[in-house]
Amino acid sequence: MKKRNNLQVDSPDRLNVIVDGSRVIGDMITESNLRVDGEVVGNVSSAAKVVIGASGCIKGNLTCADADIEGRVEGILKIDGLLTLRSQANIEGEITTGKFQVEEGAQFSGNCKMSNFSAGNIVEKAVEQKQEDLVY
């Protein structure tokens, strides 16, 4: 995807917000930060940080650079960087993350895998391997 302007992905001007009382049905894809205080029924992918507030809920998979969760997630979480579970967080599903921080009181049911490489590195390694396999 090409950037349309010079705004950075973590700029406050590029914050997507789903407010309390809103319900989104379907997959969401964004290159900028996302805050969920409502409900999302579908998969969420972000190239930046995702924050799920105390009233926020995602029923689907979450893929992002970093995540700060205070609400509820039911699905598979793939976080390249830091995943923070706040004291009110409730997670049901599998987690793959680079770094993991959990506050006392957070609830988690499922599996957790710590990984020090990102999805971007996997793609780069696959391309490198493909080039090595080429015969000239």
Backbone bond lengths (Angstrom), bond angles and torsions (degrees), N, CA, C in turn:
res aa  C-N    CA-C-N  psi(-1)  N-CA   C-N-CA  omega(-1)  CA-C   N-CA-C  phi
1 M - - - 1.433 - - 1.520 109.47 -
2 K 1.286 116.84 140.85 1.451 121.72 177.97 1.518 109.90 -95.18
3 K 1.342 115.27 142.14 1.453 119.75 176.16 1.515 109.18 -78.46
4 R 1.307 116.76 135.61 1.457 121.79 -176.93 1.520 112.52 -86.41
5 N 1.314 116.33 -20.01 1.460 119.83 179.42 1.520 109.48 -148.25
6 N 1.317 116.41 -176.01 1.452 120.96 -175.36 1.521 113.85 -92.01
7 L 1.326 119.86 8.78 1.452 122.17 179.26 1.520 109.86 -69.50
8 Q 1.324 116.84 139.25 1.455 121.52 178.39 1.523 109.21 -80.49
9 V 1.349 115.85 156.08 1.467 119.62 -177.30 1.517 112.53 -65.75
10 D 1.340 118.89 -24.76 1.450 120.15 -179.71 1.528 113.00 -96.61
11 S 1.312 117.71 10.92 1.456 122.97 178.75 1.529 110.39 -68.51
12 P 1.352 117.66 139.78 1.471 119.74 177.93 1.528 112.58 -60.70
13 D 1.334 116.86 -22.18 1.458 120.24 178.30 1.520 112.07 -72.77
14 R 1.325 117.09 -13.64 1.464 121.62 -177.67 1.527 111.12 -115.66
15 L 1.315 117.25 41.44 1.453 122.81 179.18 1.522 109.75 -100.12
16 N 1.322 116.48 122.66 1.463 122.42 174.54 1.526 107.65 -91.39
17 V 1.327 117.74 134.44 1.459 121.55 -178.20 1.523 110.05 -130.99
18 I 1.336 114.90 130.99 1.461 121.23 171.57 1.526 105.18 -112.13
19 V 1.313 116.05 106.97 1.463 121.33 -170.89 1.521 112.02 -77.79
20 D 1.335 114.73 160.78 1.455 122.57 177.89 1.527 109.27 -56.82
21 G 1.318 116.83 133.01 1.463 121.37 -178.11 1.515 113.38 97.82
22 S 1.335 116.66 -13.18 1.471 120.75 177.89 1.521 109.78 -91.59
23 R 1.340 115.04 149.33 1.463 120.78 177.40 1.519 108.03 -134.83
24 V 1.328 115.65 123.61 1.461 122.03 178.85 1.519 107.76 -110.68
25 I 1.339 115.78 127.66 1.458 120.51 177.65 1.522 107.17 -114.62
26 G 1.338 115.96 115.22 1.458 121.57 -178.01 1.517 110.43 133.91
27 D 1.310 116.46 170.62 1.458 122.12 -178.59 1.516 110.83 -79.36
28 M 1.343 116.01 144.92 1.465 122.44 177.34 1.524 108.87 -119.54
29 I 1.329 116.70 133.79 1.459 122.57 176.31 1.520 107.30 -131.04
30 T 1.344 116.76 127.97 1.454 120.79 179.84 1.526 110.42 -145.85
31 E 1.312 115.66 152.76 1.458 121.00 175.48 1.522 111.16 -97.83
32 S 1.334 117.56 -7.13 1.455 120.89 -177.32 1.527 110.58 -115.30
33 N 1.337 115.45 179.33 1.458 121.91 -179.05 1.526 111.11 -62.67
34 L 1.331 114.65 152.66 1.461 121.20 -179.25 1.518 108.85 -137.61
35 R 1.326 116.48 134.02 1.463 121.64 173.08 1.524 107.74 -120.32
36 V 1.337 115.56 129.09 1.460 121.70 -178.52 1.528 108.43 -117.20
37 D 1.320 116.15 113.01 1.462 121.95 172.71 1.525 110.07 -112.83
38 G 1.321 116.69 -9.32 1.458 123.09 175.94 1.523 109.55 -101.30
39 E 1.335 115.93 -145.72 1.464 121.40 -177.83 1.525 110.11 -123.34
40 V 1.340 115.89 136.59 1.456 122.05 173.86 1.522 107.30 -121.46
41 V 1.327 116.02 122.85 1.461 121.65 175.24 1.519 105.63 -108.60
42 G 1.323 116.43 96.57 1.457 122.70 -175.95 1.514 109.32 150.77
43 N 1.309 116.50 177.67 1.456 122.04 -178.37 1.524 110.63 -83.34
44 V 1.332 116.01 143.82 1.461 122.45 179.71 1.520 108.62 -121.88
45 S 1.353 116.80 126.52 1.465 122.46 177.25 1.519 108.43 -127.74
46 S 1.343 115.92 130.10 1.456 121.04 179.10 1.519 109.47 -140.04
47 A 1.328 116.72 138.30 1.460 121.58 175.95 1.521 110.13 -80.17
48 A 1.326 117.97 -5.24 1.459 122.75 -177.64 1.529 109.42 -123.79
49 K 1.330 116.67 -149.74 1.463 122.96 -175.89 1.523 111.57 -89.61
50 V 1.336 115.28 143.22 1.463 122.06 174.59 1.526 107.83 -118.78
51 V 1.327 116.00 128.03 1.462 122.40 176.52 1.521 107.62 -115.12
52 I 1.331 115.79 128.30 1.458 120.91 177.11 1.527 106.70 -113.63
53 G 1.320 116.08 111.97 1.458 122.20 -178.15 1.520 112.03 -70.23
54 A 1.332 115.84 175.04 1.465 121.92 -176.89 1.525 112.69 -57.49
55 S 1.330 117.93 -34.28 1.462 121.10 179.85 1.526 112.05 -94.04
56 G 1.332 117.55 0.87 1.464 122.08 -176.83 1.509 113.15 -82.10
57 C 1.340 115.25 150.59 1.457 121.24 -178.60 1.524 109.44 -149.64
58 I 1.331 116.32 133.43 1.467 122.04 172.35 1.515 107.58 -121.52
59 K 1.333 115.87 122.26 1.462 121.92 174.33 1.519 106.21 -109.26
60 G 1.325 115.58 86.48 1.456 123.16 -175.88 1.512 108.80 160.86
61 N 1.306 116.94 -176.41 1.454 121.55 -178.16 1.519 110.96 -82.35
62 L 1.339 115.85 147.05 1.459 122.42 178.64 1.515 109.22 -122.40
63 T 1.335 116.72 122.24 1.458 123.01 177.08 1.520 107.53 -126.84
64 C 1.355 117.06 123.33 1.464 119.64 -178.24 1.527 110.84 -163.12
65 A 1.336 115.35 174.77 1.459 121.29 179.36 1.529 110.74 -74.18
66 D 1.321 117.72 -50.60 1.465 123.73 178.27 1.514 108.09 -139.81
67 A 1.350 116.31 154.04 1.461 119.81 178.88 1.518 110.18 -142.73
68 D 1.321 115.37 141.29 1.456 123.60 176.58 1.525 105.62 -127.58
69 I 1.331 116.42 109.58 1.463 120.10 -170.47 1.523 110.88 -116.29
70 E 1.335 114.31 125.01 1.454 121.75 174.97 1.524 109.83 -116.29
71 G 1.316 117.30 -19.45 1.462 123.18 -178.32 1.516 112.52 -96.95
72 R 1.342 114.97 -137.18 1.469 121.41 -172.76 1.519 111.01 -122.77
73 V 1.352 115.88 140.85 1.469 122.23 173.64 1.514 108.22 -135.98
74 E 1.343 115.26 130.09 1.463 121.97 174.09 1.517 107.35 -119.82
75 G 1.335 117.24 103.42 1.459 120.91 -179.46 1.515 111.69 155.35
76 I 1.307 115.53 -165.61 1.468 122.60 -178.94 1.519 108.81 -93.32
77 L 1.330 116.81 129.28 1.459 122.48 178.65 1.521 109.16 -109.13
78 K 1.331 117.11 124.68 1.462 122.72 175.46 1.525 106.99 -123.64
79 I 1.332 115.32 103.57 1.457 122.10 -174.87 1.525 107.93 -115.89
80 D 1.342 117.33 119.41 1.464 121.01 -178.65 1.526 112.40 -66.80
81 G 1.324 117.65 -39.63 1.460 121.62 -174.76 1.512 111.87 -107.67
82 L 1.352 115.74 -117.12 1.460 122.67 -174.54 1.524 111.90 -95.39
83 L 1.330 115.74 129.47 1.458 122.87 171.49 1.520 107.33 -109.65
84 T 1.338 117.18 121.22 1.457 122.16 178.16 1.521 108.75 -114.22
85 L 1.337 116.07 123.79 1.461 121.90 175.59 1.524 107.41 -104.80
86 R 1.328 115.75 114.14 1.462 121.45 178.88 1.525 110.26 -76.61
87 S 1.325 117.29 170.40 1.469 122.32 -172.23 1.533 113.70 -59.71
88 Q 1.338 118.47 -27.87 1.468 120.99 -179.60 1.530 112.93 -94.60
89 A 1.322 118.26 0.13 1.467 121.82 -175.85 1.525 111.41 -64.24
90 N 1.334 115.18 145.94 1.455 122.31 177.43 1.523 107.12 -138.64
91 I 1.328 116.82 111.77 1.465 122.70 -175.95 1.521 109.37 -117.79
92 E 1.339 115.87 129.61 1.463 121.84 172.86 1.515 106.93 -124.49
93 G 1.335 116.60 107.39 1.455 119.93 179.48 1.510 112.17 150.80
94 E 1.312 115.48 -166.46 1.458 121.30 -177.88 1.523 110.41 -101.17
95 I 1.330 114.90 142.31 1.455 121.06 -179.65 1.520 109.84 -120.39
96 T 1.337 115.93 132.94 1.458 122.61 167.99 1.517 105.79 -126.64
97 T 1.326 117.32 121.12 1.452 120.90 -175.54 1.523 111.26 -149.11
98 G 1.324 115.65 159.61 1.455 121.02 176.81 1.516 111.19 -81.85
99 K 1.332 117.18 -43.32 1.457 123.52 179.48 1.520 108.27 -134.22
100 F 1.337 115.98 147.78 1.460 120.54 -173.21 1.522 109.72 -137.13
101 Q 1.331 116.72 124.59 1.459 121.98 177.99 1.520 107.81 -126.92
102 V 1.338 116.58 128.31 1.466 120.76 -176.85 1.526 109.67 -128.37
103 E 1.324 116.02 126.39 1.456 120.78 174.78 1.524 109.46 -86.09
104 E 1.318 115.93 153.47 1.454 121.45 177.89 1.524 110.00 -60.48
105 G 1.327 116.38 132.03 1.459 121.65 179.84 1.519 113.26 105.05
106 A 1.328 117.57 -19.04 1.466 120.62 178.50 1.527 109.25 -65.02
107 Q 1.337 115.60 144.25 1.462 120.86 179.79 1.522 109.50 -114.05
108 F 1.346 115.04 135.89 1.455 120.24 -179.16 1.518 108.70 -143.66
109 S 1.343 115.51 127.30 1.449 121.45 177.91 1.521 108.16 -127.16
110 G 1.343 116.69 113.12 1.459 120.83 -178.87 1.516 110.95 147.79
111 N 1.320 116.01 -158.70 1.457 122.12 -179.58 1.518 110.48 -107.80
112 C 1.341 115.55 152.83 1.458 120.32 177.58 1.521 108.86 -133.62
113 K 1.330 115.86 132.54 1.456 121.67 178.69 1.527 108.38 -125.75
114 M 1.319 116.40 123.62 1.461 121.11 176.53 1.523 107.95 -89.26
115 S 1.318 115.57 135.34 1.449 121.13 -176.40 1.510 108.51 -140.64
116 N 1.341 118.03 138.11 1.461 120.31 -179.09 1.519 112.68 -103.54
117 F 1.310 116.93 17.77 1.461 119.55 175.58 1.521 109.40 -129.83
118 S 1.328 114.98 149.93 1.457 119.99 -176.88 1.519 111.00 -97.96
119 A 1.304 116.00 169.26 1.460 121.37 177.32 1.518 110.19 -61.07
120 G 1.330 116.79 -34.20 1.464 120.82 177.81 1.518 111.39 -61.84
121 N 1.335 116.98 -40.08 1.462 120.41 178.09 1.524 111.30 -66.02
122 I 1.298 117.56 -35.71 1.466 121.14 178.53 1.524 109.60 -62.91
123 V 1.323 117.47 -44.07 1.466 121.62 179.10 1.526 109.89 -62.85
124 E 1.350 117.43 -45.09 1.458 120.86 179.86 1.527 111.19 -61.08
125 K 1.332 117.65 -43.50 1.461 121.41 179.62 1.523 110.96 -64.42
126 A 1.324 117.04 -38.96 1.464 120.55 178.59 1.526 110.75 -63.93
127 V 1.329 117.29 -40.57 1.470 121.29 178.10 1.524 110.04 -65.43
128 E 1.351 117.22 -43.94 1.463 121.03 178.43 1.524 110.49 -60.83
129 Q 1.338 117.26 -44.46 1.465 121.16 -179.71 1.519 109.97 -62.92
130 K 1.317 117.70 -40.57 1.461 122.15 179.57 1.519 110.32 -61.82
131 Q 1.351 116.71 -40.74 1.458 120.91 179.09 1.524 111.11 -66.86
132 E 1.343 117.56 -36.68 1.462 121.12 178.35 1.521 111.03 -67.20
133 D 1.316 116.98 -30.67 1.458 121.45 -177.51 1.535 112.27 -79.25
134 L 1.318 117.88 -12.97 1.461 120.90 -178.82 1.534 111.03 -68.75
135 V 1.307 115.85 138.84 1.456 121.89 177.44 1.526 107.98 -110.39
136 Y 1.319 116.57 125.58 1.462 120.69 -178.70 1.491 111.26 -98.88
